[in-house]
Amino acid sequence: MNSTVNVKYLLQKYKSQFDEAQATVVNTKSARHDIYVEMEISTQTLREQQMRALKRWQEEMNEKCAAKGEEAILVTNNVDLEGPPVGFRFISDRFFNDPADYSPVDQNELKCECRGRACRSSVDCCPQLNHSMPAYDVFGRLVPEHKGPIFECSDLCKCSKTCVNRQLQNGRQVTLELLRAQSPYQWTVRTLRDLKKGTFVTEIVGEVLDLHEAAHRLASYGPKHAVTNLLELRYSDGRPRYALDKTLYGNIANFIQHSCEPNLEMRLVYSEMHEEAAPRLALFSVCDIPAHSLLTIDFRPDPAHYDDSEIKRLKKSGLDFVLCNCSANRCRRVLWVDSKK
């Protein structure tokens, strides 16, 4: 295990021990290995504190997951002394930063007359009533031919809660692991079981903001952070109305890393009345994923690829842009370019 201590609150707690050990070396001219002995003892203590903190964090997350009927999360860190993310709050559902800003918009009600679990074979279910097609097959997996937003059944529908057209609202049914990785040191997510193509994995949740607050936070965060943490929510015609900020509030989706060759895709899902401007963000597998594989998502899908000369041109242009370091074989090298300047 890497002995680098990178948890500020733990370092502060044991800083006096390090200071004392250092003073011993300076004042008594002790051999250099003396301070290494002191450091090793403190590192072991930090490791014990870290493991207790991670265990509490895992239990707190799983308590909320169980309340929603979701599968458990395993937390593993065998590479450094990082503890739970400071300031991060695990939540099960998104919430509006200011509920007064949420003004419902007109759209067809998500309300079908299907009985039991007949939605898959119905021609008058919520997808068809919203000029779409059923998104899921009989196993609840996303069908390859489905494009565009997904219209799930709602509480107004007469079908069963186990209806196949309720994948997102029934919660995450995949056991996942929060895994601390090296090179670079960061939290990642991997599946603990095989996933078939089209499987619903999890929802992205966080704070829903109006565009004014979203612009303020963008200026505060800067593009490098905002590009993967501040996501626009749009009307069906593409106009933005809200943004989802997953910086301080979120779930396990917050720790899924970006890749230009992802094994997950993000889809817009409607599962309530009057939320055309605030779709939910669901993650589905785009291929069969073996157990213990890391999960990745492309936060800014773009067909453009940039070579060295194009990156040099961007640097001279004065445009804001964010480089990509995902290391995928077909990495685009540039994750985002501000085209508004």
Secondary structure as the mmCIF struct_conf table of DSSP 4:
data_model
#
loop_
_struct_conf.conf_type_id
_struct_conf.id
_struct_conf.beg_label_comp_id
_struct_conf.beg_label_asym_id
_struct_conf.beg_label_seq_id
_struct_conf.end_label_comp_id
_struct_conf.end_label_asym_id
_struct_conf.end_label_seq_id
HELX_RH_AL_P HELX_RH_AL_P1 LYS A 8 THR A 28
HELX_RH_AL_P HELX_RH_AL_P2 ARG A 32 ALA A 67
TURN_TY1_P TURN_TY1_P1 LYS A 68 GLY A 69
HELX_LH_PP_P HELX_LH_PP_P1 GLU A 70 ALA A 72
STRN STRN1 ILE A 73 THR A 76
BEND BEND1 VAL A 79 ASP A 80
BEND BEND2 PRO A 84 PRO A 84
HELX_LH_PP_P HELX_LH_PP_P2 PRO A 85 PRO A 85
TURN_TY1_P TURN_TY1_P2 VAL A 86 GLY A 87
STRN STRN2 ARG A 89 PHE A 90
BEND BEND3 SER A 92 ASP A 93
STRN STRN3 PHE A 95 PHE A 96
BEND BEND4 ASN A 97 ASP A 98
HELX_RH_3T_P HELX_RH_3T_P1 PRO A 99 ASP A 101
STRN STRN4 GLY A 116 GLY A 116
TURN_TY1_P TURN_TY1_P3 ARG A 117 ARG A 117
HELX_RH_3T_P HELX_RH_3T_P2 ALA A 118 SER A 121
BEND BEND5 VAL A 123 CYS A 125
HELX_RH_AL_P HELX_RH_AL_P3 CYS A 126 LEU A 129
TURN_TY1_P TURN_TY1_P4 ASN A 130 HIS A 131
STRN STRN5 TYR A 136 TYR A 136
TURN_TY1_P TURN_TY1_P5 VAL A 138 PHE A 139
BEND BEND6 GLY A 140 GLY A 140
HELX_LH_PP_P HELX_LH_PP_P3 ARG A 141 ARG A 141
STRN STRN6 LEU A 142 LEU A 142
HELX_LH_PP_P HELX_LH_PP_P4 VAL A 143 VAL A 143
TURN_TY1_P TURN_TY1_P6 PRO A 144 GLU A 145
BEND BEND7 GLY A 148 GLY A 148
STRN STRN7 ILE A 150 PHE A 151
TURN_TY1_P TURN_TY1_P7 ASP A 155 LEU A 156
BEND BEND8 CYS A 157 CYS A 157
STRN STRN8 CYS A 159 CYS A 159
TURN_TY1_P TURN_TY1_P8 LYS A 161 THR A 162
TURN_TY1_P TURN_TY1_P9 VAL A 164 ASN A 165
TURN_TY1_P TURN_TY1_P10 GLN A 167 ASN A 170
BEND BEND9 VAL A 174 VAL A 174
STRN STRN9 LEU A 176 ALA A 181
TURN_TY1_P TURN_TY1_P11 GLN A 182 TYR A 185
STRN STRN10 GLN A 186 THR A 191
BEND BEND10 LEU A 192 ARG A 193
STRN STRN11 LEU A 195 LEU A 195
TURN_TY1_P TURN_TY1_P12 LYS A 197 GLY A 198
STRN STRN12 PHE A 200 ILE A 204
STRN STRN13 GLU A 207 ASP A 210
HELX_RH_AL_P HELX_RH_AL_P4 LEU A 211 TYR A 221
HELX_RH_AL_P HELX_RH_AL_P5 PRO A 223 ASN A 229
STRN STRN14 LEU A 230 ARG A 234
TURN_TY1_P TURN_TY1_P13 SER A 236 ASP A 237
BEND BEND11 GLY A 238 GLY A 238
STRN STRN15 PRO A 240 ASP A 245
BEND BEND12 THR A 247 LEU A 248
STRN STRN16 TYR A 249 GLY A 250
HELX_RH_3T_P HELX_RH_3T_P3 ILE A 252 PHE A 255
HELX_LH_PP_P HELX_LH_PP_P5 ILE A 256 ILE A 256
STRN STRN17 GLN A 257 HIS A 258
BEND BEND13 CYS A 260 GLU A 261
BEND BEND14 ASN A 263 ASN A 263
STRN STRN18 LEU A 264 TYR A 270
BEND BEND15 GLU A 272 HIS A 274
TURN_TY1_P TURN_TY1_P14 GLU A 276 ALA A 277
BEND BEND16 ALA A 278 ALA A 278
STRN STRN19 ARG A 280 SER A 285
BEND BEND17 VAL A 286 CYS A 287
STRN STRN20 ILE A 289 ILE A 289
TURN_TY1_P TURN_TY1_P15 ALA A 291 HIS A 292
HELX_LH_PP_P HELX_LH_PP_P6 SER A 293 SER A 293
STRN STRN21 LEU A 294 LEU A 294
HELX_LH_PP_P HELX_LH_PP_P7 LEU A 295 LEU A 295
STRN STRN22 THR A 296 ILE A 297
BEND BEND18 PHE A 299 ARG A 300
BEND BEND19 PRO A 303 PRO A 303
HELX_RH_AL_P HELX_RH_AL_P6 ASP A 308 SER A 317
TURN_TY1_P TURN_TY1_P16 GLY A 318 GLY A 318
STRN STRN23 PHE A 321 LEU A 323
TURN_TY1_P TURN_TY1_P17 ASN A 329 ARG A 330
BEND BEND20 ARG A 333 ARG A 333
STRN STRN24 VAL A 334 VAL A 337
TURN_TY1_P TURN_TY1_P18 SER A 339 LYS A 340
#
